[in-house]
Amino acid sequence: METAAAVRMVTALLERDREFPIALTRELMRIPTVNPKFETGAGINREADAQRVVAGYLADAGMTVEQYDVVPDRPNVYGFHAGSDERSLVLNGHIDVVPVGDRATWSTDPFGAELRDGRLYGRGGYDMKAGVAAAVATARAIHECGIELDGRLEVHSVVDEEAGGFGTKDLVGRGRTASAVIVGEPTQGQVMPCQPGLEWVRVTIRGLSAHAGWRYNDIYPQRDTSDRTRPGVNAAELAARFLTAVGQLERDWGCRKPAHPLLPPGITTINPGVVQVGSGIGEDGLPVTMTNPATTPDVAVLDFDLKYLPSETSKGIRAEFEEFVAHWAAQDSWLRAHPPQVRWELGDLHFPAFDTPVDFPVIDSIRRQRAELGHTTEVTGFVAVCDGAFYRPTGAVPLIYGALGADAHGPDEWVDVESIVDTAKVYAAAAIEYCGVRP
């Protein structure tokens, strides 16, 4: 069968069976799969139940299906049709979702998958159970049309993406990869061949404790006599100075580093996300006492979310940031003698950047199929990070494409039902054209 004929056959089937990916999205949305690293509770951490649903449909699609626990009761699922490595394709999606938050801010049941005005409302439909459903529908339609692909097609449904991509990291570590990967994160109909790299970095600044009653001795000049009380060094004030300096570094990077053509200028942000200040440092590296303002604090722990350009490397950006910290500390006599400590991969989190060429064949397939559906397609960059990062070091070529919707991680998250069907058609066309059809 010719490739073009195969695409027409499969997309026609997806149109006739358009209710399947919509119904599967709703079925998955009604199974609460809140990542337990964020919140635990009765009936809300049901990743295993959702993955059993995915595994069943992949088996019905004729795929060889394997399922295993990344950690107890948190399974990855992957299915595949055998084929060559050279033109192999992974459709990747995550099954875990973030917590609902304040239910009073929702106008619908967060796990009700209510259909209203062409939209499905609920936690995780947009981010990104619609993408998982579209991937399953793709495999199902290709199988039901009796089309055998030359390249291997795989569907990866993973846990723990929201907390750092550990499900996909584990899957890739077991050798499950391909020559190309489409990550089904929602992209509003755009195709995104690049993303920045992301580091979580902790900077620990040490001061010297003292009684706050003698603060004048710490901050104003005194005669250095033998009976002088040893002056304290306030770690909170050092931290405030450091935050100001990091803000200037952030602006310098944003204004002076060459912008990536597909990403907004200034994507190289350094977000101070968590600041903890107190007295004493525990075995966990955090302040022990944070409830006594009568003591000059001697430890400040600052956690940053740092992004770098696709043209940069993790090794290079780490060296650049560490050099900045060292130069900042060199301006202060106390900090020269007690330099701040820098710790990378906080929480084991690290997302490499990737930068897929815009003329990669899968991108052409996506744009062509969307044109058939009457849509134009913008090629742009992903401003967040996703699991495509972990396939790239294996030699795979990743990109991101998914459904239309809004309010990911917020109240009344929704996904457009028509876009779920369109996404499945786009995935199917890309899989057939990239993997090729056996005679």
VEXZAVEX-601565 format. One record per residue (C-alpha): x, y, z; residue number from 0; residue in three letters. Coordinates in steps of 0.001 Angstrom, whole numbers, padded with zeros to 6 digits. Example, Ala and Ser with C-alpha at 12.3 -4.5 7.8 and 13.67 -1.06 7.14 Angstrom:
# VEXZAVEX-601565
SITE     east    north       up  num  residuo
SITE   012300  -004500   007800    0      ALA
SITE   013670  -001060   007140    1      SER
This chain:
# VEXZAVEX-601565
SITE     east    north       up  num  residuo
SITE   000000   000000   000000    0      MET
SITE   001258   003475  -000800    1      GLU
SITE   001979   005781   002108    2      THR
SITE  -000522   008440   001045    3      ALA
SITE  -003284   005843   000699    4      ALA
SITE  -002477   004479   004155    5      ALA
SITE  -002732   007948   005673    6      VAL
SITE  -006099   008536   004018    7      ARG
SITE  -007407   005182   005225    8      MET
SITE  -006342   005688   008843    9      VAL
SITE  -007484   009299   009131   10      THR
SITE  -010848   008328   007611   11      ALA
SITE  -011211   005606   010232   12      LEU
SITE  -010338   008065   013000   13      LEU
SITE  -013027   010408   011676   14      GLU
SITE  -015641   007623   011634   15      ARG
SITE  -014561   006500   015109   16      ASP
SITE  -014025   010019   016432   17      ARG
SITE  -015803   009289   019702   18      GLU
SITE  -013129   006796   020764   19      PHE
SITE  -010273   009218   021657   20      PRO
SITE  -012772   011595   023261   21      ILE
SITE  -014318   008802   025344   22      ALA
SITE  -010890   007482   026328   23      LEU
SITE  -009807   010952   027427   24      THR
SITE  -012909   011191   029610   25      ARG
SITE  -012338   007710   031029   26      GLU
SITE  -008781   008594   032012   27      LEU
SITE  -009800   011992   033424   28      MET
SITE  -012338   010291   035718   29      ARG
SITE  -009546   008263   037310   30      ILE
SITE  -007730   010662   039681   31      PRO
SITE  -003986   010255   039175   32      THR
SITE  -002528   012978   041367   33      VAL
SITE   001225   012575   041696   34      ASN
SITE   001731   011355   045292   35      PRO
SITE   004901   013416   045618   36      LYS
SITE   002603   016454   045746   37      PHE
SITE  -000467   015150   047565   38      GLU
SITE  -001755   011843   048909   39      THR
SITE  -005288   010945   049865   40      GLY
SITE  -008030   008378   049591   41      ALA
SITE  -008790   007635   045948   42      GLY
SITE  -006693   010389   044370   43      ILE
SITE  -003437   008533   043577   44      ASN
SITE  -004762   005953   041116   45      ARG
SITE  -002039   005927   038478   46      GLU
SITE  -002044   002130   038451   47      ALA
SITE  -005775   002021   037628   48      ASP
SITE  -005365   004451   034754   49      ALA
SITE  -002370   002580   033404   50      GLN
SITE  -004331  -000669   033382   51      ARG
SITE  -006865   001045   031115   52      VAL
SITE  -004093   002241   028783   53      VAL
SITE  -002444  -001185   028748   54      ALA
SITE  -005727  -002879   027851   55      GLY
SITE  -006370  -000628   024867   56      TYR
SITE  -002786  -000974   023621   57      LEU
SITE  -003135  -004754   023765   58      ALA
SITE  -006392  -004504   021814   59      ASP
SITE  -004433  -002500   019231   60      ALA
SITE  -002236  -005530   018616   61      GLY
SITE   000779  -004148   020455   62      MET
SITE   003148  -006088   022628   63      THR
SITE   002512  -004475   026021   64      VAL
SITE   004722  -004375   029084   65      GLU
SITE   004012  -002826   032449   66      GLN
SITE   006277  -002480   035471   67      TYR
SITE   006414  -000425   038661   68      ASP
SITE   008869   002463   038699   69      VAL
SITE   008126   002565   042426   70      VAL
SITE   005437   000470   044156   71      PRO
SITE   001994   000987   042630   72      ASP
SITE   003279   003589   040146   73      ARG
SITE   003675   001702   036866   74      PRO
SITE   004981   002703   033478   75      ASN
SITE   003205   001161   030477   76      VAL
SITE   004576   000816   026987   77      TYR
SITE   003345  -000943   023899   78      GLY
SITE   005066  -001498   020589   79      PHE
SITE   004726  -002952   017126   80      HIS
SITE   007946  -004612   016015   81      ALA
SITE   009885  -002834   013286   82      GLY
SITE   013208  -001350   012337   83      SER
SITE   015147   000975   014630   84      ASP
SITE   016129   003312   011807   85      GLU
SITE   012640   004767   011320   86      ARG
SITE   011171   004071   014763   87      SER
SITE   008816   006467   016519   88      LEU
SITE   007711   006893   020149   89      VAL
SITE   004486   008645   021140   90      LEU
SITE   005073   009715   024743   91      ASN
SITE   002620   010932   027378   92      GLY
SITE   002366   011089   031152   93      HIS
SITE  -000519   009816   033221   94      ILE
SITE   000180   011703   036470   95      ASP
SITE  -001418   015073   037183   96      VAL
SITE  -000876   017901   039652   97      VAL
SITE  -003208   018401   042619   98      PRO
SITE  -006587   020064   042208   99      VAL
SITE  -005817   022841   044688  100      GLY
SITE  -008732   024771   046152  101      ASP
SITE  -011866   022999   044924  102      ARG
SITE  -013912   026110   045642  103      ALA
SITE  -012237   027759   042629  104      THR
SITE  -013581   025072   040262  105      TRP
SITE  -016946   025426   038563  106      SER
SITE  -017008   021679   037780  107      THR
SITE  -015985   018432   039438  108      ASP
SITE  -012196   018303   038838  109      PRO
SITE  -012479   014607   037999  110      PHE
SITE  -015897   014660   036376  111      GLY
SITE  -014744   015176   032765  112      ALA
SITE  -017760   017370   032134  113      GLU
SITE  -018414   018092   028460  114      LEU
SITE  -019581   021659   027874  115      ARG
SITE  -019534   023715   024661  116      ASP
SITE  -017030   021444   022962  117      GLY
SITE  -014694   021365   025932  118      ARG
SITE  -013842   018688   028488  119      LEU
SITE  -013281   020164   031924  120      TYR
SITE  -011158   018500   034576  121      GLY
SITE  -007741   018035   036041  122      ARG
SITE  -005292   016460   033613  123      GLY
SITE  -007405   016414   030475  124      GLY
SITE  -005312   019095   028827  125      TYR
SITE  -002074   018184   030614  126      ASP
SITE  -002056   015572   029250  127      MET
SITE  -004465   012672   029141  128      LYS
SITE  -005778   013920   025802  129      ALA
SITE  -002300   013295   024374  130      GLY
SITE  -002198   009776   025813  131      VAL
SITE  -005659   009040   024404  132      ALA
SITE  -004661   010361   020964  133      ALA
SITE  -001569   008129   020966  134      ALA
SITE  -003633   005062   021876  135      VAL
SITE  -006212   005945   019200  136      ALA
SITE  -003401   006200   016646  137      THR
SITE  -002092   002712   017408  138      ALA
SITE  -005640   001334   017383  139      ARG
SITE  -006552   002876   014025  140      ALA
SITE  -003372   001695   012303  141      ILE
SITE  -003991  -001815   013610  142      HIS
SITE  -007665  -001890   012605  143      GLU
SITE  -006763  -000772   009083  144      CYS
SITE  -004405  -003734   008801  145      GLY
SITE  -001413  -001514   008082  146      ILE
SITE   002017  -002858   008975  147      GLU
SITE   004679  -000233   009527  148      LEU
SITE   008280  -000787   008527  149      ASP
SITE   009651   001148   011496  150      GLY
SITE   008831   000311   015097  151      ARG
SITE   005967   002301   016644  152      LEU
SITE   005866   002624   020435  153      GLU
SITE   003451   004264   022854  154      VAL
SITE   004928   005254   026217  155      HIS
SITE   002528   006121   029044  156      SER
SITE   004610   007147   032046  157      VAL
SITE   004290   008217   035657  158      VAL
SITE   006055   010960   037599  159      ASP
SITE   006558   013492   034820  160      GLU
SITE   005153   016347   036863  161      GLU
SITE   007755   015845   039594  162      ALA
SITE   010762   015707   037274  163      GLY
SITE   010315   013156   034504  164      GLY
SITE   011439   010153   036511  165      PHE
SITE   009060   007741   034778  166      GLY
SITE   010474   008463   031338  167      THR
SITE   014035   008531   032709  168      LYS
SITE   013490   005026   034043  169      ASP
SITE   011927   003817   030799  170      LEU
SITE   014756   005226   028697  171      VAL
SITE   017253   003705   031124  172      GLY
SITE   015766   000315   030253  173      ARG
SITE   016507   000902   026580  174      GLY
SITE   013055   001981   025376  175      ARG
SITE   013758   004715   022859  176      THR
SITE   013490   005300   019123  177      ALA
SITE   014948   007400   016350  178      SER
SITE   012171   010001   016754  179      ALA
SITE   009831   010981   019592  180      VAL
SITE   006636   013014   019728  181      ILE
SITE   005783   014154   023256  182      VAL
SITE   002054   014823   023471  183      GLY
SITE   002155   017853   025763  184      GLU
SITE  -000507   020405   024776  185      PRO
SITE   000845   022904   022244  186      THR
SITE  -002263   024757   021026  187      GLN
SITE  -001811   023253   017566  188      GLY
SITE   001767   024455   017259  189      GLN
SITE   004668   022094   016698  190      VAL
SITE   007597   022660   019026  191      MET
SITE   010991   021204   018090  192      PRO
SITE   013014   022732   020920  193      CYS
SITE   012969   023479   024618  194      GLN
SITE   015357   025121   027079  195      PRO
SITE   017362   023132   029577  196      GLY
SITE   016379   023277   033238  197      LEU
SITE   018416   022983   036404  198      GLU
SITE   017314   023111   040021  199      TRP
SITE   020196   024559   041994  200      VAL
SITE   020615   025265   045710  201      ARG
SITE   022924   027939   047091  202      VAL
SITE   023706   027759   050811  203      THR
SITE   025097   030910   052451  204      ILE
SITE   026561   030731   055959  205      ARG
SITE   026665   033595   058441  206      GLY
SITE   027441   033669   062152  207      LEU
SITE   024826   033547   064933  208      SER
SITE   024661   036209   067614  209      ALA
SITE   022147   037808   069980  210      HIS
SITE   019983   040381   068222  211      ALA
SITE   020394   042713   071198  212      GLY
SITE   023980   043242   070152  213      TRP
SITE   023108   043863   066494  214      ARG
SITE   024717   047296   066667  215      TYR
SITE   027988   045438   067229  216      ASN
SITE   027413   043510   063984  217      ASP
SITE   026563   046386   061645  218      ILE
SITE   028275   049535   062964  219      TYR
SITE   032017   050147   063340  220      PRO
SITE   033349   049336   066854  221      GLN
SITE   036748   049525   068460  222      ARG
SITE   038305   046088   068110  223      ASP
SITE   039322   045628   071755  224      THR
SITE   040047   042344   073491  225      SER
SITE   036722   042402   075310  226      ASP
SITE   034607   043091   072233  227      ARG
SITE   031731   040643   071716  228      THR
SITE   032298   038693   068520  229      ARG
SITE   030093   040285   065835  230      PRO
SITE   027462   038169   064135  231      GLY
SITE   026901   037904   060379  232      VAL
SITE   023254   037932   059331  233      ASN
SITE   022644   035255   056683  234      ALA
SITE   019249   036779   055824  235      ALA
SITE   020908   040007   054759  236      GLU
SITE   023539   038137   052779  237      LEU
SITE   020726   036242   051078  238      ALA
SITE   018926   039486   050214  239      ALA
SITE   022084   040864   048627  240      ARG
SITE   022564   037627   046725  241      PHE
SITE   019000   037663   045393  242      LEU
SITE   019537   041180   044089  243      THR
SITE   022740   040097   042387  244      ALA
SITE   021070   037043   040823  245      VAL
SITE   018321   039303   039510  246      GLY
SITE   020949   041395   037760  247      GLN
SITE   022591   038263   036355  248      LEU
SITE   019192   037111   035068  249      GLU
SITE   018703   040408   033261  250      ARG
SITE   022228   040334   031887  251      ASP
SITE   021684   036842   030454  252      TRP
SITE   018333   037852   028991  253      GLY
SITE   019682   040985   027305  254      CYS
SITE   023134   039835   026213  255      ARG
SITE   022858   036170   025290  256      LYS
SITE   021813   035615   021661  257      PRO
SITE   018108   034768   021631  258      ALA
SITE   016973   031450   020189  259      HIS
SITE   014833   032064   017066  260      PRO
SITE   011960   029901   018315  261      LEU
SITE   011901   030986   021965  262      LEU
SITE   010941   034271   023642  263      PRO
SITE   013840   036614   024413  264      PRO
SITE   014874   036299   028040  265      GLY
SITE   013971   032602   028396  266      ILE
SITE   017141   032210   030475  267      THR
SITE   015366   032935   033753  268      THR
SITE   016707   032215   037244  269      ILE
SITE   013648   031978   039461  270      ASN
SITE   014197   032169   043239  271      PRO
SITE   011551   029666   044225  272      GLY
SITE   012295   028757   047857  273      VAL
SITE   014230   030739   050474  274      VAL
SITE   014759   029342   053986  275      GLN
SITE   016647   031298   056633  276      VAL
SITE   017370   030435   060256  277      GLY
SITE   019881   029340   062843  278      SER
SITE   021782   026075   062817  279      GLY
SITE   021914   023640   059937  280      ILE
SITE   020474   020153   060069  281      GLY
SITE   021540   016919   058419  282      GLU
SITE   019105   017720   055615  283      ASP
SITE   021048   020907   054845  284      GLY
SITE   018208   023182   055986  285      LEU
SITE   017968   025651   058881  286      PRO
SITE   017047   024067   062207  287      VAL
SITE   015443   027073   063923  288      THR
SITE   013305   029512   061963  289      MET
SITE   011078   030871   064743  290      THR
SITE   013370   033109   066788  291      ASN
SITE   013929   036634   065463  292      PRO
SITE   016016   037440   068565  293      ALA
SITE   018855   035415   067080  294      THR
SITE   020974   036545   064163  295      THR
SITE   020432   033770   061576  296      PRO
SITE   023544   031966   060399  297      ASP
SITE   022250   029961   057448  298      VAL
SITE   020297   030863   054308  299      ALA
SITE   019269   028223   051767  300      VAL
SITE   018069   029487   048375  301      LEU
SITE   016618   027189   045711  302      ASP
SITE   016496   028368   042102  303      PHE
SITE   014797   027161   038927  304      ASP
SITE   017372   028018   036235  305      LEU
SITE   016771   027758   032496  306      LYS
SITE   019363   027797   029750  307      TYR
SITE   019250   028037   025970  308      LEU
SITE   019070   025020   023632  309      PRO
SITE   022425   026197   022252  310      SER
SITE   024014   025862   025715  311      GLU
SITE   025080   022808   027705  312      THR
SITE   024415   021832   031283  313      SER
SITE   028161   021641   031962  314      LYS
SITE   028744   025110   030546  315      GLY
SITE   025859   026803   032363  316      ILE
SITE   026823   025236   035685  317      ARG
SITE   030363   026527   035334  318      ALA
SITE   029071   029990   034413  319      GLU
SITE   026749   030179   037428  320      PHE
SITE   029394   028894   039834  321      GLU
SITE   031844   031500   038545  322      GLU
SITE   029230   034193   039172  323      PHE
SITE   028709   032978   042753  324      VAL
SITE   032457   032954   043392  325      ALA
SITE   032922   036497   042034  326      HIS
SITE   029974   037768   044067  327      TRP
SITE   031385   036245   047253  328      ALA
SITE   034829   037685   046566  329      ALA
SITE   033453   041198   047152  330      GLN
SITE   032846   040527   050862  331      ASP
SITE   035522   039717   053449  332      SER
SITE   033296   037265   055342  333      TRP
SITE   032150   035463   052184  334      LEU
SITE   035690   035251   050826  335      ARG
SITE   036573   033223   053908  336      ALA
SITE   033249   031347   053957  337      HIS
SITE   032202   030937   050311  338      PRO
SITE   028642   029839   049479  339      PRO
SITE   028042   026220   048554  340      GLN
SITE   026358   025372   045241  341      VAL
SITE   024465   022099   044806  342      ARG
SITE   023073   020965   041455  343      TRP
SITE   020261   018543   040564  344      GLU
SITE   018268   019459   043633  345      LEU
SITE   015687   016726   044074  346      GLY
SITE   017539   014845   041301  347      ASP
SITE   015855   017187   038832  348      LEU
SITE   017628   018028   035596  349      HIS
SITE   016118   018466   032120  350      PHE
SITE   018596   018671   029221  351      PRO
SITE   017784   021090   026419  352      ALA
SITE   017051   019902   022893  353      PHE
SITE   016965   021664   019540  354      ASP
SITE   015515   019606   016686  355      THR
SITE   016028   021005   013157  356      PRO
SITE   012867   022618   011810  357      VAL
SITE   013150   020584   008592  358      ASP
SITE   012965   017248   010427  359      PHE
SITE   010586   014953   008452  360      PRO
SITE   008110   014447   011315  361      VAL
SITE   007573   018209   011497  362      ILE
SITE   006780   018236   007782  363      ASP
SITE   004252   015432   008317  364      SER
SITE   002535   017306   011139  365      ILE
SITE   002258   020501   009129  366      ARG
SITE   001003   018636   006067  367      ARG
SITE  -001712   016752   007957  368      GLN
SITE  -002830   019863   009788  369      ARG
SITE  -003141   021621   006425  370      ALA
SITE  -005380   018753   005281  371      GLU
SITE  -007500   019461   008348  372      LEU
SITE  -007706   023139   007413  373      GLY
SITE  -005239   024434   010008  374      HIS
SITE  -002102   026495   009720  375      THR
SITE   000819   025476   011916  376      THR
SITE   003353   027664   013642  377      GLU
SITE   006753   026174   014427  378      VAL
SITE   007894   027546   017770  379      THR
SITE   009649   026546   020977  380      GLY
SITE   008359   025049   024217  381      PHE
SITE   008914   027525   027048  382      VAL
SITE   008550   024884   029763  383      ALA
SITE   010278   021488   029844  384      VAL
SITE   009061   017972   029114  385      CYS
SITE   010160   014358   028833  386      ASP
SITE   011572   014816   025344  387      GLY
SITE   014732   015921   027127  388      ALA
SITE   015487   012393   028301  389      PHE
SITE   015239   010747   024886  390      TYR
SITE   017687   013131   023215  391      ARG
SITE   020860   011723   024875  392      PRO
SITE   019996   008303   023398  393      THR
SITE   020211   009721   019876  394      GLY
SITE   016471   010161   019445  395      ALA
SITE   015110   013306   017791  396      VAL
SITE   012321   014754   019983  397      PRO
SITE   009584   017274   019333  398      LEU
SITE   006358   018308   021057  399      ILE
SITE   002849   018375   019634  400      TYR
SITE  -000520   018087   021337  401      GLY
SITE  -004053   019268   021884  402      ALA
SITE  -005754   022638   022283  403      LEU
SITE  -007034   023899   025621  404      GLY
SITE  -006088   026018   028605  405      ALA
SITE  -005545   026357   032334  406      ASP
SITE  -003083   023538   032908  407      ALA
SITE  -002353   023244   036647  408      HIS
SITE  -005175   025720   037367  409      GLY
SITE  -008895   025574   038149  410      PRO
SITE  -011294   024623   035349  411      ASP
SITE  -008559   023109   033197  412      GLU
SITE  -010073   022196   029847  413      TRP
SITE  -009252   020531   026537  414      VAL
SITE  -010967   021059   023194  415      ASP
SITE  -012637   017811   022080  416      VAL
SITE  -012197   018465   018352  417      GLU
SITE  -008472   018914   018881  418      SER
SITE  -008231   015467   020503  419      ILE
SITE  -009491   013882   017284  420      VAL
SITE  -007264   016102   015155  421      ASP
SITE  -004247   015209   017299  422      THR
SITE  -004853   011514   016731  423      ALA
SITE  -005069   012099   012970  424      LYS
SITE  -001821   014071   013032  425      VAL
SITE  -000036   011373   015051  426      TYR
SITE  -001286   008694   012683  427      ALA
SITE  -000104   010533   009571  428      ALA
SITE   003284   011226   011163  429      ALA
SITE   003697   007596   012214  430      ALA
SITE   002817   006229   008787  431      ILE
SITE   004961   008706   006866  432      GLU
SITE   007964   008454   009180  433      TYR
SITE   007931   004721   009911  434      CYS
SITE   006919   003759   006360  435      GLY
SITE   004512   001068   005219  436      VAL
SITE   005490  -002499   004506  437      ARG
SITE   004542  -003692   001017  438      PRO
